Amino acid sequence: MAHIFDIAPAIAQYTNGKKTGAQVKYPETDVFRGMNKPSRFEGDVFDLEFTGTIPEDINGTFFRIHPDARFPPVYEDDIHFNGDGAVTAIRIANGHADFKQRYVQTDRYKAETAARGALFGRYRNPYTDNESVKGVIRTASNTNITFWRGMLLASKEDGPPFAMDPTTLETIGRYDFEGQILVPTFTAHPKFDPDTGEMLCFAYEAGGNGADCSVDLVVWTINADGVKTEEAWYKAPFAGMIHDCGISKNYMVLPLTPLKMSLDRMKSGGNKFAWDPNEDQWYGLVPRRGGKPEDIIWFRADNAFHGHVAGCYELPSGEVAFDLTVADGNVFFFFPPDGLQDGELSKRNKLSSPTMRWILDPKAKTNTRIKPSLVWSTNGEFSRIDDRFVTKPYKHFWQAVVDPTKPYDFQKCGSPAGGLFNSLGHYVWSDEHVHDQATNGANGAENGATEPINGKFGLEDVYFAGPTMTFQEPSFIPKDGGGEGEGYLIALLNHLDVLRNDVVIFDAQNLSKGPLAVIHLPLKLKLGLHGNFVDHRDIDAWKKRRDANGDIGPVQVAKEMLPWQKLFFANEIGNGA
């Protein structure tokens, strides 16, 4: 006997690509199926099952964040990056692990919860939003989760961060650094100086309401006591994306990717960004202290797409070495050039993504053209280093790696959601490429001058997951008293065939030997973006300081609307709204 669902006609939930039906049903697109199917899960799992041995000396929490749409989107062709931020905490202690997951309760989260449906339209395009949320901060806070002065900061570069409790994952509220940072946007990649305790951070599209395609950039330093000590404003050569940054002892580097914004395109209901294959990639070099608008030096190189930063430090010559992955085409295929249809994930997986080192001379003139001083064909992304060596010459870095020579079971897994990151790689620069006194590294470097040995610039240690698995971004866990790179590497493993995740822990310097422990999650998490490991001693020490009777007291969240919001609502009142 046929079921009623088998004979009843399906009711279309989208008309001309926009949600019109009332049923809670997600689009039948790759963004919402398979590993990308929304999890929409909050909860706890105590004492997770595992195989192998979880190292007893690990005592802390691995935090990571992923976009996870709580409601079917307004537009049928919505993208992964537009989902609500959900934070995962893997608490590890005494050889055991617990799981906790909570959504970041942003202003967006609260507005859509009250409406029981999506109200915010296309990615970073407020012109496609429901009228009821005009003037609401629309960030989903879904890109990175960092620990700062006793709180977690859930951040996305289109809006301010939201503070969360690192133990409970309760959302505390929007954080404006006690009223010190009031611009509409804030980076998802703040950097932390391990010697001074300072946070170095920036924002692009910072001068207006965060959705006006402005070329305004701002860079801040927040000291270890939470006080803003530096603020400098600059202009970008065009309105584009600056996702990550690097810091040395005296400089910050801002890579400007040729993904260009257009206000006209947004107002017509289109994408905020479009790839420009004819535009250069740019690198802005600014001083960490006393910066003035005229101090920014822009370096230019041939068209390419910036990945994430590994290291950044100064050579004895005073030049700045800046290492990151750089792809040879548009990684964000869903933001094609104007006039072209969306690209395909399969094309993205064929891009090359080597690790490049750029040498930036603070004495150079702006608009100087450069070439990479070396290109290591790691073909990876999500670079991580031992964070104790931020601002310093370093030897070790890790990446999620695409190895197209390895087998992949397409029949079981379909298209590899998020990219074919089927391996984890550990790379060790050879001594001549470290540039410090201990290893007698070179005093300087000419752009394009260095040649690899057998295609490599040091040692490579790579672990292949298997034909049905891919990795998410790894994070490094240092050993107490250990030297650089001594510790563990932790990452999520995606089982694409059975739609489930594990957490894997490796000896950071012996990846090819396989994981020391595999922690089995009884559910599927969506593809994450970034995460960090936080030592429990830091969490515990700050918890005492943040107690009501502590020397600092509870986290103080924002008490007023942002300036752009005040202006918006003042204009609405003036217009009789």
Secondary structure, DSSP 8 states (H G I E B T S, - for coil): ---HHHHS----SEETTEE---S----SSGGGSGGGS-----EEESS-EEEE---TT--EEEEEEEE--SS--SBTT--GGGS-EEEEEEEEETTEEEEEEEE---HHHHHHHHHTS----STT-GGGS-GGGTTS------SEEEEETTEEEEE-TTS--EEE-TTT--EEEE--TTTT--SS---S--EE-TTT--EEEEEES-SSSSSS---EEEEEEE-TTS-EEEEEEEE-SSSEE----EEBSSEEEEEEEEEEE-HHHHHTT--SEEE-TTS-EEEEEEESSS--GGG-EEEEESS-EEEEEEEEEE-TTS-EEEEEEEESS-S-TTS--TTS----HHHHTTS---EEEEEE-TTS-TTEE---SEEE---EEEEE--GGGTBS---EEEEEE--TTS---HHHH-S-TT----EEEEEEE-GGGT-SGGGT--S---TT----BTTBSEEEEEEE--TTEEE---EEEE-TT--TT-EEEEEEEEETTTTEEEEEEEETT-GGG--SEEEE-SS-------EEEEEHHHHHHHHHHTSTTSSS-S-----S--HHHHHHHHHHHHTT-
